[in-house]
Each structure stands twice: as structure tokens, then as C-alpha cells.
């Protein structure tokens, strides 16, 4: 609660004397912060208590309508200072809010939290908030894919040097490379949709998952206990609950959720690293604002700081996936409380850090700057060497001796490469081959044989097919909801 009060304070001098989480202050969007805010959490607690009481009343328990009316009216009238005072007295956060809700809805004081345990409030709230946060994450992934699709289509046919092992390899296109980033995110999107659809409610389970307290309330009527579990879940938007639980829902669920987040972070980190490499090559650059400063000491610098921040935050998300794995692995019997403090930190951190990554990724994807002249120059330096086999086959088809031509090509290539290493500004391999009468190939023919478009294969067609068959149907299905997401200010 102390940390929660800090987040609710304005940036006053007093607040500046206390630690402020960078994920809230610098990186995560307002939308994601709202999901994990104290008001959202405690407001969800009250909605769960209301859903429980309404369902109990429907099933025959004596709960006055006035109690329900007062609860409905007080759902968002939450005095956090009074809650903190109650918690100092009771040393129990849930009971502090039970009493606080009772103050706001006195007619319901006797029935709030009836038959429930703290996990009913805490765990079900977590599942609700996780679903909301996953949905927001999904929308941000959709927006990133949409931006990358526009970029890929724009540069679908621009040849660029391909790399394997970060060594020059067969050419590809700038757009084709972008579709690789988008495809990773599409795979993440599938995982996010599955995770959201498979997330279930903990329901009403009692202290050790046996539902004994609710069975007592309904005088041994098992059918009503099942009906109560179903009714509360439906009121909170869940059609299914986990079949069994101890005191808590299976902690493997947290591991699955955070593994999904780590998967998205992995894709963003890969993309961020690619952007940083391309920035070094000066082929592609991230947006750079008119008054932005790249270095305090070197005024000329344009560091890829947004991509670097993506990689930094993504690393945090990937590492955080270990937390729920250890938590699930070390739960004792029906439950142990060593999960609580860890989950309060690791789960919001993972969502908030990934949210910051996605905000940055969308921003960069929409503003990527391509330098075609540099792309062309880098490709031109290496393309003659890659074209040697094509030239060799062409010359052999005209009656040349393949073995003799191969040896000549080898010597020309090594000599040209050596001159480049010693400072030559550009490769003269094509000129050397044109001057070698053994090849019987004119300079004009050689220029045609080293046309970059001869070496990019089906890259432009692959881009078009990928966008048509994969991205467009997804955007038709999910794009509208993602477009409605408010734009997020980028803190740079």
C-alpha cells in the first residue's frame, strides 16, 4: 500500500524523496499502469464481493437487497488512506478492505466475504487483471505487425545484402527482412490468443480448495455450491473455472502467462538487435527528432537508443519468466505464502516492461528510415563476388573452358578482395573480368549479370504473399480493436 500511495501522488517534492519505479515513470503506458493500479485492483475486489453476494442471494441465502444496493453504489468509492490505516491495525490487506467496504456499505457489513478466503479475492482478481493485460498486449502486438506490414510492402523489392553469421550472403530485400520480424510477432499473436482463451477462473474454492465453507452455507447441497461457482464466474466474465485448486489457482498458470510474455519479448529483442546492426551499417535508422541529442560528448552521434531500450526491457521480461517457474515448482501441498511477495513484483513487472517494449517497437516500426543509397552501395561492394558463379556459367556456355575460367575467376576475386581490404573505395572485379578475353563477356553483359534483381529470388513475391495470406486476414479480424487503442506518448 505504501508503494501504491507513491504511484497515486503527483510529482511533488515529497514524492521525489521516495523510490519511483522506472517502469511506471519512464516506460509503460498509462493503459497498462491503470490495469495494475491500486484502484483497479481494489475496485475488482469489491466487484468480486458483490458478485459473490448477488450469486448467494440468487441461490437462497438471506442477503438483503439494501446490502446489495449499497455495495453497488460503493464499488469505486475507495479511501486508500483509511485502507492503509486498517492494514496497519490488522496486518492483513484483504481484511482491511473488508472493513473498508463495510464502512461504505454498512447494510452489507455482515455478509461481505461470506464463506470466502483471501485467495478468492486475490487470485480471482489476478486472473481478471492478467486477462485484461494480455488483451492490451495483444492489441499492441497487432499494431506493431500492422506498422511492419506497411514498411515491408513499401520496400518489398529493394534489394539489400543478406547476412548469415553477420557475413555477406545472398541478397534479400529490405521488405522481406521486415516480414521475418512480423512473422515472429504473428506466432506470438497465436500464443497470446490461446493464452487469453484458455485462461480460467479460480472460482469459489475455500481455504484448501475443498469448498467446505460453501457446502456448510448451503446445508450440504452440492448442486448449489457448483451453481454458486458458475454464477460468480459468469458475473466476472469467465465461462470456465479450473476444475481443482488448493488454496490458490495452479501457479503453473502464471508460468504459462509469463512464458507467453517472454516469447513476445524474444521477438522484440531480435528485432531490436537487427535495428541496431542496420543502424551501424547506416542502411536503416530509427526515428530521430529534430532536437534529440545522441551523445553528451559527441554531437554528431545518432545512437539507436530506442532499439537499445527495447533490448534492455525485453531482457528483463525474458529473465522474469523464471520467477513463476520457481514459484510453481516450490509450492508446498495446498499452498505456501512465499509466492505472494514475489508475484506482487514479478508479474506486474513483466507486463509493464513488455508494454514499454511494444510502445517503442510500434514507434520505431512506424518511423523506420531507409537509406537506399547506402543499401545499394553496401550491396554493390559484395555483389560482384556473389555473381561469379553466374558469370562463370554464362562464359562456359559460350564455349569457354570451365576449369580454366574457374581458376581465372579465383585469381581475379582474391586480387579484387585484397584491394578492397587495402583501402580501395569500390570493387573492380567486374572490370577485371571484362578485360579478360578468356571470358568473352562484354562490360554491358556483365552489368546485366550483376543486376541485384537477379539475385533476390522470390523475395518480393514472398512479401506480397505473406501480407495477403497472413497479415491481411489477421488485421481484418483484430485490427479494428487495436486501432481504437489510444496513442501512447513516448518517453525518450
N, C-alpha and C positions, 0 to 999 in steps of 0.2 A: 504493500500500500504506500510505503514511503516513496518507492520508485514511481508508482503510479501518480502520486501527487506532483512529482517533479515534471512529468510529462504534461500535466494539466496547467502548470504555471506558465505565465508569459516570460519572455526573456528579460526579466528584471535583474537588478544587481544581486539580489538574494539568490536567484536561481543559478547565477553564474558561479556561485561558490560550491556547487554540487555537481557531481558527475552527470553528464548528459550522454546518453547512448548515441554514438555516431550513426547507427542505422536509422534512428529517428530524426536526428538533427541534420544529417547530410545526404542520406542515400535513399531510403524507402519513400514511396509515395504516400500522400495523405490518405488515399483509399486503403492501402494495406495497414497503415498505422491505426486507422479507425477500427478495423476488424479486431485488432489485438489491444484496443484501448480499454481502460478500466470501465468506462461507461458501457461499452458494448458487452463486455463480459458480465458485469453485474446486472445489466438490463436483461441479458439472456438467462441469468439465474432466475430472475423474477418471472420471466415468461415460462420457464420450466415449472416453477412452483405453481403458477396459475394453471398450466396445462394439467399438472397432477391433480390439483384441487377440482378443476372442472370435470376431469375424467372420473374422479372418485365420486363426485356428486351425481353424474350420469348413471353410475353403477350402484347407487343406492346409499352411499354414506351421507350422514347428516352434515351437510356443509351449507350454511345459509347463503342465499343469493346475495345478501348485503356484503358478505365476506368476499364473494367473487367480484362484485361490482367495485368494491374498494381496491382490491388487488389490481383490477384492470386500470383503474384511474391512476394508480401509483407506479406503474411499470417503469417509468423513466424519471421519477422524482427521487433521485438518489443523492443523499447528502454524504459525500465521501469523508468529510471531516468527522461526522458522527460515526460513520462506519469504522474509521481508524480508532476512535475513542473506544467503541465497543470491542474492537480487536485487542487493544491494549489491556482491556479488562479480562477478556475471555481467552486470549491467546489461541483463537480459532476463527479463521476468516469466514467460514460458512455460517457458524452460529452468530457471528457479528451481524451478518446480513439478514439472517432470520429475524433477529430482534429489530433491526432497522426497518425491514419490510413490515413487521408487526406494528411499529410506530406509525408508519404511513397508512396502514390498512388495519386499524385496531379490531374491526369485526372479524378479521381473518387470523388474528394472533394465535388462536388455539389450534388452527388446522394447517398453518403453513408448515411444509416439510413433513407432513403426516406420513409415517411409515418409511420415510426415505433415509438414506445415509448421505454423507458428504459426496461420495462418488457419483450419486445420482445427479447432483448439481455440477460438480467439477468435470466429470468425464463426458456427460452428455453435452455440456457447453463446449468442451474442447472439440468434440466431433462436429458440432454445428459450425464452429468458427473455422475448423480445418476445411470443411466443405466450402465455406464462403471464400476462404483464402485460396484454395485450389481453383475455384471458379475464376477469381480475379487473375490468378497466374495464367490460366488457360487463355483468357482474353488477351493478356499481354503477349503471349506466345503467338497467337493469331495475328496480332498487329505487327509483330516482327516478321513473320512469314510474308505478310502482305507487302511490307516495305521491301523485303529482299526480292520478292517476285517482280516488282516494278523495276528494280535495279537489274535483275537478271535478264528481263525482256529487253531493256534498253541496250545492254551490252552483250546480247546473245551471240553476236557474230564478230566481236572484236577479238582478234587473235592475241594471245598472250603466251609467254613462255611458261610451260608447265614445269613442276619440280617434283622429284621424288628424292628422298634423303636430303632435301634442300639443295639438290644438284640439278642443273638444267636437264630437262627431259622433254618428251614430245609435247608440242604446243597444245593448248586448250583455248578456251575463250574466257574472257572476264565474266561473262554471264553464266557460263557453265560452272565456273568455280563457285559462284554465288548460289547456284541451285544445290550444291553439296551442303552448304550451310543450311539452306531452307529444308532440305530433306531430313537432316538431323533433327530439326525442330518439329517437323511433321511426325517423326517417330515419337518424339517427346509428347506431342499432342495426343497421339493414340494412347500413350500411357496415362496422361492426365485424365482423359475422358474415362478410361477404365477405372482409374482410382476414384474419381468422383462418383461414378455409377455404382461402384462396389462398396462404398463407404456406408456403414450401417449405424444404427442407434444402439447405445448401451441398454437403454430402457430402464425399467424399474426392477432392480435385482436384489436390493438389500445389502447387508453388511458383508456377507461372504458369497453372494450370488445365488442363495437358495430361495429367495423371495419369501422367507418365513414371516417377516413382519406384515407383508401384504396379505398373506394367507390368513394370518390372525385377524386382520381388519375385516376380511370378508368371510369370517367364520368357517374357514376350511373350504371355501368354494374355489376350486382350482380354475374353473372356467372364467370367473370374474377376474382373477389375477392375470390370466392371459389376455382378457379383454382390456384390462387397465394398461398393460404393457403396450398393446397395439394402439389404444386410443391416445396415449401420451405421445408415442412416436409419430402418429399421423398428424397430431396437432403441431408438432415441431418439424413436419415436412419429411419424415422418414417412413417409407413403407415397410422396411425390414429392420429387425434388430439382430445383433449377434446371438446365436442360439444359446450360448452359455457364457458365463463370466464368473470370475472370482469376485472380489470386491470391485475390480476395475474391468474395463473392456480389455481385450487382449493387446498387450503392449507391442506385439508384432505389427499391429496396425500402424503405429507411429513409425516403425522402421520402414514399412512399405511406403508410407506417405513421404517420408524424408528421403528415401531412395529415389522416388519419383522426382523430387525437387533436385536431388543431386544429379540425376540424369539430364535435366534441363541445364543445370549449371555446367555440366561437362560439355554440352553442345556449345554453350555461350563462351566457355573458356577457349575451346578450339577455334571458334570464330574470332575471338578477340586476339588470340595469338597470330592467326593469319593476317588480321588487320595490321598488327604491329610489324610483322615481317614485310608486308607490302608497303607500309609506310617507310621502312628502311630502304626499300628498293625504289621509293618515290613513285611507284606506279599508282597506288590508291592511298588516299588520305582521309582521315576522319574530319568532320566539320571543325573549322577553326574561326572563332569570332573575331570581329574587327579589332577589339581591344584586348583580346586574350593574350596572356603572357606565357610563353613556353618555358622560360627559364629565367631565374632572377639574375643569373650571371652572364648568360649567353642570349642576347636579344633576338638573334636570328632563328632560334630553335622553335620547332613545331612538334613537340612531343606528342605521341599518341596516347594522351593521358586518359581519355575515356575508355579506350580499349584496355589500357593497363588496369584501370579501376574495375572493369568487368572481370578481368582475370583474377584480380585480388579478391573480390567479393565471391566469385564463383568457387575459388579455392576454399573459402570459409564454409560455403554450403556443402561442398563435397565432403569436407572433413566432419561436418556436423552429422552426417549420416551415420557415423559410428556411435554417436550418443544413444539413439534409440535401440541400436543393436545390442549394446551393453546393458541397457535398461531391461529390454525384453529377456535377455539371457540370464539376468540376475534377480528376477522377481521370485520371491520365496512363497511357495504354496499359494494361498489365496490373494496375497498382496503384501508388499513391504513399502514403506514410505520413502525410501531413498530415491524413488523415481520422481518425487514431487518437485524438489528444488531444481533438479536437472531439467525436467520438462518445461518449467517456467522460463528457463533461459534458452535451451537449445531449440525448441520448436518455433517460438516467435522469431528467433534469430535467423533460422533457416528461411522462413517465409519472407522476412523483411530484407535479408541480404539478396535473395534471389529476385525479389521485386526491384531492388535497386539495379541489379544486373540487367533486367529486362527493360527498364526505363531507359538505361544507357544504350542498350542494344538497338532498341527501336529508333532512338535519336540518331545514332551513327548510321544505321541502315538507310534511313531516310535522307541523310546528308552526305553519303559517301562521295568523295571527289575522285574521279578517274583522270589521270594524266595520259591521254592517248599517245602523245609524242614520246614519253618515257617508256611506255609499254612497247611501242614499236621499236624504239632504239634497243631496249634490252633483248627483245626477240631477234632483231636483225643481227646482233652480235653473235648469237649462237645458232641461228637457223641454217647458215651455210654448212655447218658441220653435221647437222641433222639431215640435211638434204643429200649428203654424199652418196648414200645407197641409191637414192632415186636417180641421181646423175650417173652413177656407175651403170645401172641397168639400162638407162637411155643410151649411153655410149656403146655398151656391149651389143645392144640391139642393132646398132648401125654397123656392126662388123668388127668392133674392137676386141682385143684380147683381154678377157675378163681378168686374168691373173696379173698381166702387165699393168692394166688400168688400176687395179686394186692397190698395187704397190705404189704407183704414182700418186694415187689419192691419199694413201697413208702418209707419204712424204710431204705432200702439199699441206695436209691437215696439221701435221705436227709442226711444220715451219710456221704456218699462219697462227696457230695457237701460241707458239713461243713468242712471236712478235707482239701479240696482244698482251701477254704476261710482262713483256719488257716495255710496255707503255704505248703501243700503237693505239690510236683512237678508235679504229674500227677494223673488222676482219677483211683481209684482201684475198681470202680463199677463192672466191668466185672468179676474181680477176686472174688468179694464177691458173685455174682450171681452163679458163677461156683462152689463155695464151699458150696452153699446152696442146700442140697439134694432135697428139695421140688421141685426145678425147673427141675431136672433130665436132665440137658443140660451140655455137656462137654465144656471144655475151647476151644477146636478146633471148635466145633459147634458155640460157641459164637463169636469167631473171624470171622467166616464166616458171622454170622448175623449182625455184625457191620462193614462189609466191606463198605467203603464210597460209592462205586459204586452202592450199593443197594438203596441209598437214594437221588441220583441226578436226578431221574426220566428220562425225555426225554431231559435233558439239552444238551447233545452232539448232538442229532438228531435235536433239535431246532436250534442250531448254524448252522449246515450244511444246513438245510432247509432255514434259513434266508439268509445265504450267497448266496445260489443257486438261490433263488427266488426273493430276493430283491436287494442285493448288486451287484451281478454279472451283471444283466441287466443294472443297473444304470451305472456301470463302463464301460460297453461296449458302452453306449450311450454318456457318458460325460467324461470318464476317460482320453481319449487321449488329449483333450484340457487342462485338468487340469495338466497332466504330463508335458506339454510344458511350464508351468509356471516356471520361474526362481527360483532356490532355494534362500531362504532368510536368511541372516546372523542373528543369534540370539544374541541379546544384553543381556547378563546376568551379 
